[in-house]
Amino acid sequence: MKLHELSPPPGSNRKAKRLGMGVGSGTGKTAGKGHKGQKARAGRSVPPYFEGGQMPLSRRIPKRGFSNFRFARNFETVNVSELERKFDTGMTITVEELKERGLVSGKSPVKILGDGELTKSFTVTAHAFSASAASKIEAAGGKREVM
């Protein structure tokens, strides 16, 4: 096989359809776009959400609630069950420790949640604690420190 003998497989390359090349071509006159109307015009097509001038669904449905995305504090969460599993008794757990063990990424503030059981005592330092997590940590003989 030589370089000049290479050719694409038959049927893989097709010539481009030449629109508007006379009535006898099959795609002459209106170039396959039918007669007049919005879709026949050049440059602009109808967006998928357009409902023919009817009030769009996104505007008909009532709007409820409020999203405080600009000032919201998005916490990374860690449950006390994960602390129980990953740490030994008597350790001081900081955000850096949680990051080293792969429990948080360290980009957002950390909140400790109270899901699961806690039997070991720790000193936990985090940005926030849920009420159940705080009571479980203190019931196990540990301490919590808010950053």
N, C-alpha and C positions, 0 to 999 in steps of 0.2 A: 504494500500500500504506500502510495506516494502522496505528498501534500496536494498536488494538483488533481488527484483522483477523489478527494473527499467531497461529499455532497450531502446535503441534509436528507433525512428520510422522506420518502414521497408523501405528499399531503401535509407536511408540517409547515411549509411556507406558502402563504396565499397572497395574492395581490390585493392591495387595498381597494375597497369599493369606491369607485369614482362617482361622486354624487353630482347630479345636475348636468350630466353630459348628453342632453338631448332626449327626446321622447322615446326613441327606440332603445335606449340603454337599459330600461327597466327602472332606473332611479333618476329619470329626468324630471323636468318641470318643478315639482314641489320637493324633490330630493328625498323622498321617503318620509316626509314629515306631515303628510295629509294636507288638509286645507285650513289655512288661517289659524286663529286661536292662539292662546298664550304659549302653548308648547311648540308652536311652529316658529316663533320669533327667535332671533339670534341673541346670544349673550346671556340670557337669564332663563332659569327653569323654576318650577314651582317647588318650594320647600316641602318636605314630607309632612310637616305639621299644619300646612295650609288646608283649610276646610271650605274653600270656595267662598270666602267672605262671611261665612257663619262665625259666630263668636267662638274662638278656639277653646278646646277642652281645658287647657291650662288656665284660661281666664274665667271659665264657667264655674270651676270648682271653688268652694269657699276656702279662704286661707285662714289657718289657725296657728296659734302658738308664736314663739319668738325664739330665734337662734342667736345667742350671744357669742358668736364665733370670734369676734374681735378681741374680747377680754376674757374669754373662757380659759380656765386653767385645766389643761388636759394632763391627768396624772398617769404615770405607769403604775400598775397595781401588782402587788405581791401578797399572796395569802399566807396566813400563819402556818398552814400545812406544808407549804414549800420551805419555809424557814426550818420547820421541824425536820424535814427530809434532808436538807442540804447543809445544815450547820450543827456543830457539837455544843453540848451544854457549857454555859459560862462564857461563850464568845461574845465579843462586841461586834454587832452587825451594823455596818455603815453602807451608804449608797455605793461606795467603791467596791466593797465586798460583794454586794449584790450584782454589780456589773461584772466582776471577775468570775462569779459562779454562773453567769449567763441568765440571770433572772430579770435583769433590766438592761436597756441599751445605754442609759445614762444621759439621754438627751432631754428628758422631761422630768419634772419633780416626781418623787416616789410616794405612793400612799400604801400603807399596810392595811389589808383587809382581814376580816376575822373568819374566813371560811376554813373549816377543818379543826382538828384538835391540836393542842399544844401541851406537851409534857415537860419539855426542856426549858430552862431559864436562860434568857438572853438579855443583853442590853442592846436595844434596837434604836438606831438613829435614822429618822426619815423626815420627809417634809410634812406628812400628815398621817393620821391614824383614824380608822373607823372606831366607833364606840365599842363594838364587839371585839375588835383586835386589841384595843387598849386593855379591856377587862381580862382577856385571855392571857395576855403577856404578863400582867400584874398578878393574876391568879396562879400562874406557874412559877412565880417568884422572880420574874425579870423586871427590867426597867425600860421605859420608853423615853426618848428624847426627841423633841420636835426641833428641826433645823430652822 
